[in-house]
């Protein structure tokens, strides 16, 4: 029985429009809120390691919490 050879390729990374990451990561944590500050620190750490998806999730959490819990 002959071994089947599969050609594997990796797609090139997608280039996002300039400024999209800034828009995704934009958030304003409430200064004296432990939840906002914690999420903001996690957002910064994720951005620093290049995990924009996780950083955007934390930024969304900050926006949702700051906009809902502190209104």
C-alpha positions as CSV (number, residue, x, y, z in Angstrom):
1,X,0.0,0.0,0.0
2,X,1.5,3.3,-1.1
3,X,1.5,6.2,1.3
4,X,-0.6,9.2,0.3
5,X,1.2,12.5,0.2
6,X,-0.7,15.6,1.0
7,X,0.4,19.0,0.0
8,X,0.1,21.4,2.9
9,X,0.2,25.1,2.6
10,X,-0.2,27.9,5.0
11,X,-2.2,30.9,3.9
12,X,-0.6,34.3,4.2
13,X,-1.7,36.5,7.1
14,X,-4.5,38.9,6.4
15,X,-3.5,42.6,6.5
16,X,-6.1,44.6,8.4
17,X,-6.8,48.2,7.6
18,X,-4.6,50.7,9.3
19,X,-6.2,51.9,12.5
20,X,-8.5,48.9,13.0
21,X,-6.6,47.5,16.0
22,X,-6.8,51.0,17.6
23,X,-10.5,51.0,17.1
24,X,-11.0,47.5,18.4
25,X,-8.9,48.1,21.5
26,X,-10.3,51.5,22.4
27,X,-11.8,51.6,25.8
28,X,-11.9,53.9,28.9
29,X,-11.8,52.0,32.2
30,X,-13.4,53.7,35.2
31,X,-10.6,54.8,37.5
32,X,-11.7,53.4,40.8
33,X,-13.3,50.2,39.5
34,X,-11.3,47.0,40.2
35,X,-13.2,45.2,37.4
36,X,-12.5,47.8,34.8
37,X,-8.8,48.1,35.8
38,X,-8.3,44.4,35.8
39,X,-9.8,43.9,32.3
40,X,-7.7,46.9,31.1
41,X,-4.5,45.3,32.4
42,X,-5.4,42.0,30.8
43,X,-6.1,44.0,27.5
44,X,-2.7,45.6,27.7
45,X,-0.9,42.3,28.3
46,X,-2.7,40.6,25.4
47,X,-1.9,43.5,23.1
48,X,1.8,43.4,24.2
49,X,2.1,39.7,23.3
50,X,0.3,40.3,20.0
51,X,-2.9,38.5,20.8
52,X,-5.2,41.2,19.3
53,X,-8.3,38.9,19.5
54,X,-8.0,38.4,23.3
55,X,-7.1,42.1,23.7
56,X,-10.2,43.1,21.8
57,X,-12.3,40.8,24.1
58,X,-10.9,42.5,27.2
59,X,-11.5,45.9,25.6
60,X,-15.1,45.0,25.0
61,X,-15.5,43.9,28.6
62,X,-14.2,47.3,29.7
63,X,-16.6,49.1,27.4
64,X,-19.5,47.0,28.5
65,X,-18.8,47.2,32.2
66,X,-17.9,50.9,32.2
67,X,-20.9,51.8,30.1
68,X,-23.4,49.6,32.0
69,X,-22.3,49.2,35.6
70,X,-21.3,52.8,36.0
71,X,-24.1,54.6,34.2
